[in-house]
C-alpha cells in the first residue's frame, strides 16, 4: 500500500479510494517510452538515487512507483510527498522494511528546506532513515543544473540526489501513444463512474492527435474524464474544443495554467449540458433538475451563474 506522508509543510498528493491516473505507469509503444521502461528495469536492481526530469503531468510519480514495485531488494512501502517552499519537521518515519521515498518537484524546496534534507540524507550514512535502506527518488520539471549554477539549489544536494538522471518525454513527443492512452483513460473512468465506454468520433480523435497537450498525461486524462462524466461526446467537446484549439492561451493572449484550462473546460461542458437538457424539457426547470440529478435550487443557482436566471418555467 502506498503512503502519502502527513508532515507539516508539504503539499500532499491524494491517495486512497479515488482512482488517480498519476499513480499508473502505462507501458506504451513509442520508442522513447520503451527506453524509459528499459531504464526502469535496470534501476530496479539497485538502490541508487534517481532524479526524474520532465514537464509537469508527464507521469514522473508513476515512473517512481514502478521503479519501487520492480525492486526486489526492498519490501517496504512507497512514500510520496510533493515539495513546496517550506521546511518539514520530520521527513520520513523510521521503517523496519525500508522502502522508497519520492519527492515531487524537488526544485521547489527553499534554501532552508534543502539544508534540512541534506542533513537527513547524511545521517549515519544511511539516508537518515534508521537501520533499513530507504531509496530516494526525486522529480523535477525545473532545470536543476541551471538552478545550481545560479546558486538557488545546493550543488552538493543535487549530486546527492542525481545518481541517475532519467528524462520523461512530454506527450507531444510520443503522439503514437495517444490513441492507446485515451482508450485506457476512457475505459478506466467509465468503470469508475459506472458508465459505458464512449466511442470517440473521428473528428475528436484527430483533434486529440493534432493537439500539443501542454499539460501532458494529466491534461489528456482530464479530457477523458470530462467526456465520460458528461456522458455525451458532442456536449463535452463543446467545452473542451475551444481549449484544445488554443493551447496555453486565453482570448486576450495571456498565458493560462492547466488548472485554469480544466476549470474553463468544465464550466463550458456543464453549461452546454444544462442548456441541452433545458431544451429537451422545453425549459421546464424542475424537470431539467430531475434529469440532471441535482436539486432545483442548485439548478437555479447555476442558471444565474451562466446568465439564464430569468428563463424557463418552474
N, C-alpha and C positions, 0 to 999 in steps of 0.2 A: 504493500500500500504506500502511496506517495504521501509526503507531508509538506505542508507549507508552513514555515515557521512563524509563530505569532510573537515575534520580538518587537519591541518598541522601535520606531524609527525606520521601518521598512514598509513599502507597499507590497501587498500580498496578492499573488495570483489566486483565482478561485479554484478550489479543489473539492471534489466530492460528488454530489448527486447529479449536477448538471453536466451534460455532455459538452466537452470543450475540445475543439479541433487542435488547439495549441499543444495538447498532450500527445498527439498522434504523430508517428513517423510513417509516412507512406513511401514504400519503395516503388519508384516510377521508372519510366523507360528512357528518359533523357540521359545522354552521356554524362552531363555534369552531376546529376543525382546518383547515377551508378557509381561515379567516382567517390561521392560523399559516402555512399553505403559501403564501399570497399574500405575507406578510411575508418569508418565506424567499426568494422570487423577487426581491423588491426589495432585500433585504440582500446578495444575491449579486453585485450590480453595484458594490459599493464595499468598502473595507477598514475601514469604521468599526467600532470595538469594539462588541461586543454582550454584553448581560447577559441571560441566560435565567433566568427566575424560575419556580419550580414545585415542587410537592411531590416528595419522593423517589420514583423509579420512574415519573415521567411521561414520560421519554424526552428529557431535555434534551441528553444527549450525542448522540443520534441526530439531533436538530434541528441541533446544531452541525456535525455531519458533513455533513448535507445542504446547509447553507449553504456549506461548503467545497467540496463536489462541484459545486455550481452556479456557483461563482465563476469567471468567465472570465479574470480578471486574474492568477490565480496558478496555477502548475503544480506548486507544492511539495506537501509531504506534510501529512497531518493528524496532529498530535501530541496525545495526551490524557494528562492527569495528574489524579488525584484528590487534592485538597489535604487536609492534616491539620495538627494543631498542631505545626509543625516548621519547620526552615529548610533550604531547598535549597542545595546547594553551587553548582550550576550550573543555570540554569533551562532553557536550550534551546541545543543546539549550533548553531554557525553554519550557515546553509543557503544554498546557491548559488541555490536556486529559490524562496526564500520559503516560504510555507505558512500553516498555521493551527495555533495552539496553543489547545487547550481545557482550561481549568482548572475542574474539577468541585468543587462545594461550596466556593467561594472564601471564604465566611463562616467556614470552619473555620480559616483561617490565623491564627497567633499574631501579636502586635504586631510582633515582630522579623521574622517572615517577610513581613508586609505592607510593612515598611520596605525589605527587600531587593527585593521585587517591584517597588515603585515606583522604586527605583534602576535596575533593569534596564529598565523601561519608559521611563525618562527619558534613557537613554544616547544621545547623538548625535541625539536627536530621531527615531530610527528604531526605537523599542521595544527598543533594546539588543540586536538580533539580527543584527548585521553589516550588510551593504550591501543586502540584499534585504528587502522588506517582509514581516513576519510579522504576520498578523492574530491578535488575541487575542479569544477568546470565553470568557466565564465563565458558570458555572451556580451557582445557589444555591437551596436550599429555605428559607433564612432570610429574615427581613425585614431586609434590609441597611440600609434607611433608619433603622429603629429602632436598629440597632446603631451607626450613625453618630451619632445623637442621644445615645446612651448613652456614646459615646466608645470603644467596643470595636472599631470599624472606622474606618480613616482616611478622612476626608471627601475629601481630595484623590485618594486611590486609588479611592474609589468613583466619583467623577465622571470619572476617567480611564478606568475600565472600562465605564461605563454610557453610552456614546454613544447606544445604542438599547437600551431595555428591552423584552423580549418575554416575555409570560406564557404558560406552557404549561398548559392546563386539566387538572385531575385527571380520572380516568376516570369518576367518579360524575357529572360534568357533561357527559359525552358518551356516554351509555349507548346511543345509537343506533349506536355503533361496535362495541359488544361482540361482537355476533354475527360480524361480519366479522373482528374481531381474533382471536377464539378459533378460528375456522376456519383462519386463517392460521397461528397457532401450532401447532395440531394437525397440520396438513399439514407444517410445517417440521420439527417434532420427529419425526414419523413417517418423514420422509426421512432425518433424522439417525440415527435408531435402526433404520432398515431394517424398519419395521413398517407394517401397514396403517393408514390414517387412520381413527380411530374416529368413529362417528356418535353424537352425544350424544342421550340421551333428552330428551323434552320437559320432564321434571321438573328435570333438570340444567340445561338451557338457561334455564328460568325462575329457578332459583336463582342462576345467573350474572347474569341481568339485574336481579334484585332486590338483590343484594349491593352494598355500597358500595365495595368494593375500596380499602381504605385504603393498600395497597401499590401501587396503580395498575397500569401495564403489567407491571411486574416480577412482581407477585403473580399476575396473570392468566396470564402466560407460565409461571410455576411450576406453576400448577394444570393447564395443558395438558400440561406435561412429565410430571407425575405420572400423568395418565391414560394417556398414550402408553407411559410406561415400565412401568407395571404391566400394561398390556395388557387390562385388564378395568375398564370404567367403574364398575360397582357396587362392586368391591373398592376402587378408587382413591377413590371418593366416600365410602366408609365412613370413610376417614381425613380427607378434605377437608371433608365436610359439617359436622362439628362446628365446624371453624374458620371456615367461611364463614357460619354462622348466628350466631356470636358474634364479630363483627368487633372486633378490638382488645382483647378482654377474656379473661382467664383465669377459671377457675371461681371463684377467690377474689376476683374483681373487680379485681385488679391489671392494669395495662397490660402488654401484651406486644408485642414488636417483630416486624417482618415475618420476620426470620430465625428467631426462636423459633417463630412460627406455621408456617413452612415445615418446620422440623425436626420439630415435633409432627405435622404432617400426614403427613410422610414416614414417621415411625415407625408411625403408625396404619395407613397403607396397607400397609406392609411386614408388620406383624403380621397384618392381615386376609388378605393373600395367603398367608402361611405357614400359617395355620390352614386356609384353603380347600384348599391342596394337601395338607396332612396329612389332612384329612377325606377327600379324594379317594383317597389312598393307604392309607386305614384306619390312619393313624398309623404307617405304616412309614417311619421317619426316613431310612433310606438311599435308598429310592425317592423320597421327597419332596426330598431334597437333589439327586438327579439331575435331577428335573423342574424344580427351582428354579435349576439350573445353578450351584450353589455346592458347596463341599466339605462333607463330612459333619461335620467339626469346626466349620466356620462355622455350620452349622445348629444344632448342639448349643449353641453359644455364644449364638445368637440366641434359642433356646428358653429358655435360662436367664435371659436378659435380660427376657423377657416373662412369666416365671413358669410356664413349662411344661417345665422341665428334666427332670422325672421322668416325663413322659408319653411314650408311644409305644414301639415296638419297633425294635431295630436291624436 
